[in-house]
Amino acid sequence: MARVKSRDTQPERIVRRVLTQLGYRYRLHRSDIPGKPDIAFIGRRKAIFVHGCFWHGHDCKRGARAPKDNAAYWSAKIARNRERDRDTLTALTALGWRSLIVWECELRAVDRLAGRLADCLGD
């Protein structure tokens, strides 16, 4: 568990590389924004969260896998993460921000990811 990082993860770096190739400038981990988004576009009022499928309970193959050891702890932890994510998105929407969640499993198709990011950030 000590090796699990919360910032500058490989999925996050892939998204940042795609954004840079698209020509966007961004800020990282702004603590003055609810939820401390992984990537923030202050002027556009848009936030991008890069979620690991397991840690945030995505419905893909990796996210649906449940640990056999200490199962009650892990299911409660993932449920708390999902609730916190929901509260964060609600708070951002109330402040007039739009947000995008990029799941770890979506990073395999970089072209599709680039299109999705461009659609989100285009005004």
C-alpha positions as CSV (number, residue, x, y, z in Angstrom):
1,M,0.0,0.0,0.0
2,A,2.9,2.4,0.6
3,R,3.8,2.2,-3.0
4,V,0.4,3.4,-4.2
5,K,0.8,7.0,-5.3
6,S,-1.9,9.7,-5.3
7,R,-0.3,12.1,-7.8
8,D,1.9,11.8,-10.9
9,T,0.6,8.3,-11.6
10,Q,1.2,6.7,-15.0
11,P,-2.5,7.2,-16.1
12,E,-2.3,10.8,-15.0
13,R,0.9,11.4,-17.0
14,I,-0.6,9.8,-20.1
15,V,-3.6,12.2,-19.9
16,R,-1.2,15.2,-19.4
17,R,0.9,14.1,-22.4
18,V,-2.2,14.0,-24.6
19,L,-3.4,17.4,-23.4
20,T,0.1,18.9,-24.1
21,Q,0.1,17.4,-27.6
22,L,-3.4,19.0,-28.1
23,G,-1.8,22.4,-27.1
24,Y,-3.6,22.9,-23.8
25,R,-2.1,24.5,-20.7
26,Y,-3.3,23.3,-17.3
27,R,-2.7,23.4,-13.6
28,L,-2.1,20.3,-11.4
29,H,-3.8,19.4,-8.1
30,R,-5.2,22.8,-7.2
31,S,-6.2,22.6,-3.5
32,D,-8.5,25.7,-3.8
33,I,-10.9,23.7,-6.0
34,P,-13.2,21.1,-4.4
35,G,-11.9,17.6,-4.8
36,K,-8.4,18.8,-5.8
37,P,-8.7,17.8,-9.4
38,D,-5.8,16.1,-11.1
39,I,-5.9,18.6,-13.9
40,A,-7.6,22.0,-13.8
41,F,-8.3,24.7,-16.4
42,I,-9.0,27.7,-14.3
43,G,-10.1,30.1,-17.1
44,R,-12.4,27.5,-18.6
45,R,-13.7,26.4,-15.2
46,K,-13.2,22.8,-16.2
47,A,-11.6,20.0,-14.1
48,I,-10.4,16.5,-15.1
49,F,-10.1,13.6,-12.7
50,V,-8.1,10.6,-13.7
51,H,-9.5,7.6,-11.7
52,G,-8.1,4.2,-11.2
53,C,-10.8,1.6,-12.0
54,F,-10.2,-0.5,-8.9
55,W,-9.9,2.4,-6.5
56,H,-13.0,4.2,-7.6
57,G,-15.2,1.2,-8.4
58,H,-15.6,1.5,-12.2
59,D,-17.8,-1.1,-13.8
60,C,-15.1,-2.5,-16.1
61,K,-13.2,-5.8,-15.7
62,R,-10.5,-4.3,-13.5
63,G,-12.9,-2.2,-11.4
64,A,-15.4,-5.1,-10.8
65,R,-12.7,-7.3,-9.3
66,A,-13.1,-7.7,-5.5
67,P,-10.3,-8.7,-3.2
68,K,-10.9,-11.9,-1.3
69,D,-8.8,-10.9,1.7
70,N,-10.4,-8.4,4.0
71,A,-13.4,-8.0,1.6
72,A,-15.5,-6.0,4.0
73,Y,-12.8,-3.3,4.4
74,W,-12.2,-3.0,0.7
75,S,-15.9,-2.8,-0.3
76,A,-16.5,-0.1,2.4
77,K,-13.4,1.8,1.2
78,I,-14.4,1.8,-2.5
79,A,-18.0,2.8,-1.5
80,R,-16.5,5.8,0.5
81,N,-14.4,6.7,-2.6
82,R,-17.5,6.7,-4.8
83,E,-19.5,8.8,-2.4
84,R,-16.6,11.3,-2.1
85,D,-16.4,11.5,-5.9
86,R,-20.1,12.1,-6.2
87,D,-20.0,14.9,-3.5
88,T,-17.0,16.5,-5.3
89,L,-18.8,16.5,-8.7
90,T,-21.9,18.1,-7.0
91,A,-19.7,20.8,-5.3
92,L,-18.0,21.6,-8.6
93,T,-21.2,21.8,-10.5
94,A,-22.6,24.2,-7.8
95,L,-19.6,26.5,-8.3
96,G,-20.2,26.5,-12.1
97,W,-17.4,24.1,-13.0
98,R,-17.7,21.3,-15.6
99,S,-15.8,18.1,-14.9
100,L,-14.6,15.1,-16.8
101,I,-13.7,11.7,-15.4
102,V,-11.1,9.7,-17.3
103,W,-11.0,6.1,-16.3
104,E,-7.8,4.1,-16.3
105,C,-9.2,1.5,-18.7
106,E,-9.9,4.3,-21.3
107,L,-6.2,5.0,-21.7
108,R,-5.6,2.1,-24.0
109,A,-7.3,4.0,-26.9
110,V,-5.3,7.2,-27.0
111,D,-6.9,8.5,-30.1
112,R,-10.4,8.2,-28.6
113,L,-9.1,9.8,-25.4
114,A,-7.7,12.7,-27.4
115,G,-11.0,13.3,-29.1
116,R,-12.9,13.1,-25.8
117,L,-10.6,15.6,-24.1
118,A,-10.8,18.0,-27.1
119,D,-14.6,17.8,-27.0
120,C,-14.7,18.5,-23.3
121,L,-12.3,21.4,-23.5
122,G,-13.6,23.0,-26.7
123,D,-15.8,26.0,-26.0
